[in-house]
Amino acid sequence: MSFREIMDVATKEWKKNWKVQTLNTFLNGLQKMGMIRAERSMTSSYNVYSPVCTKEQHIHKWTKQMVEVCYDNSFRRLVSAFVGDGKLSKEDKEDLKKFLE
């Protein structure tokens, strides 16, 4: 997408009234995080922005990093944090059992 197209999405869909510099800062941040790339358009001197991965791929990568950093790469610690003081329901236990098989 071009900068202008992204600005239109920000305004119409995200309901953001951003200035050009704000959107530019946002896009630069996404590039630094490795979420998007910017390439010079073949037909103009403007950048065209595209995602580096799908939303699902990003969530998977982010979740793996979170488990590694926050839970010492321990699945047991992650599940314990998720469950908290409660207990897994019978259905959740069965789902987990099937997943681990």
C-alpha positions as CSV (number, residue, x, y, z in Angstrom):
1,M,0.0,0.0,0.0
2,S,1.1,3.5,-0.6
3,F,1.5,6.0,2.2
4,R,-1.7,7.8,1.0
5,E,-3.6,4.5,1.0
6,I,-2.5,3.8,4.6
7,M,-3.4,7.3,5.7
8,D,-6.9,6.7,4.2
9,V,-7.2,3.5,6.2
10,A,-6.0,5.2,9.4
11,T,-8.6,7.9,8.9
12,K,-11.6,5.9,7.8
13,E,-11.2,2.5,9.4
14,W,-9.0,3.1,12.5
15,K,-10.7,6.5,13.1
16,K,-7.3,8.2,13.6
17,N,-6.8,11.8,12.7
18,W,-3.0,11.5,12.3
19,K,-0.7,14.0,10.8
20,V,1.7,12.9,8.1
21,Q,4.6,12.8,10.6
22,T,2.6,10.7,13.0
23,L,1.9,8.1,10.4
24,N,5.5,8.2,9.2
25,T,6.8,7.6,12.7
26,F,4.3,4.7,13.1
27,L,5.4,3.1,9.8
28,N,9.1,3.6,10.7
29,G,8.5,1.8,14.0
30,L,6.8,-1.1,12.3
31,Q,9.8,-1.3,9.9
32,K,12.2,-1.4,12.9
33,M,10.2,-4.2,14.5
34,G,10.5,-6.1,11.2
35,M,6.7,-6.2,10.7
36,I,6.6,-4.3,7.4
37,R,9.0,-3.4,4.6
38,A,9.1,-0.3,2.4
39,E,10.2,-0.4,-1.2
40,R,10.5,2.4,-3.7
41,S,7.6,2.3,-6.2
42,M,8.6,1.5,-9.8
43,T,6.3,4.1,-11.1
44,S,6.9,7.0,-8.7
45,S,9.4,8.2,-6.1
46,Y,7.1,7.1,-3.2
47,N,7.5,4.1,-1.0
48,V,5.1,1.1,-1.1
49,Y,4.6,-0.7,2.2
50,S,4.0,-4.4,2.6
51,P,3.8,-6.9,5.4
52,V,6.7,-9.1,6.2
53,C,4.4,-11.9,7.5
54,T,0.8,-12.7,8.0
55,K,-1.1,-11.7,11.2
56,E,-1.1,-15.4,12.3
57,Q,2.7,-15.7,11.7
58,H,3.3,-12.6,13.7
59,I,1.2,-13.8,16.6
60,H,3.0,-17.1,16.5
61,K,6.4,-15.5,16.6
62,W,5.3,-13.0,19.3
63,T,3.9,-15.8,21.5
64,K,7.0,-17.9,21.2
65,Q,9.1,-14.9,22.2
66,M,6.8,-14.2,25.1
67,V,7.0,-17.8,26.4
68,E,10.8,-17.7,26.1
69,V,11.2,-14.4,27.9
70,C,8.4,-14.5,30.4
71,Y,8.2,-18.2,31.2
72,D,11.8,-19.4,30.6
73,N,10.6,-21.3,27.6
74,S,8.5,-23.5,29.9
75,F,5.1,-24.7,28.7
76,R,4.2,-25.7,32.2
77,R,4.8,-22.2,33.5
78,L,2.8,-20.7,30.7
79,V,-0.2,-22.9,31.4
80,S,0.1,-22.3,35.2
81,A,0.0,-18.5,34.5
82,F,-2.9,-18.9,32.2
83,V,-4.9,-21.1,34.7
84,G,-3.9,-19.0,37.7
85,D,-5.4,-20.2,40.9
86,G,-8.2,-22.0,39.1
87,K,-8.3,-25.4,37.6
88,L,-8.7,-26.5,34.0
89,S,-12.2,-27.6,33.0
90,K,-12.6,-31.2,32.0
91,E,-13.1,-30.0,28.4
92,D,-9.9,-28.0,28.5
93,K,-8.0,-30.9,29.9
94,E,-9.2,-33.1,27.1
95,D,-8.3,-30.5,24.5
96,L,-4.8,-30.2,26.0
97,K,-4.4,-33.9,26.1
98,K,-5.3,-34.2,22.4
99,F,-3.0,-31.4,21.5
100,L,-0.1,-33.1,23.3
101,E,-0.6,-36.4,21.6
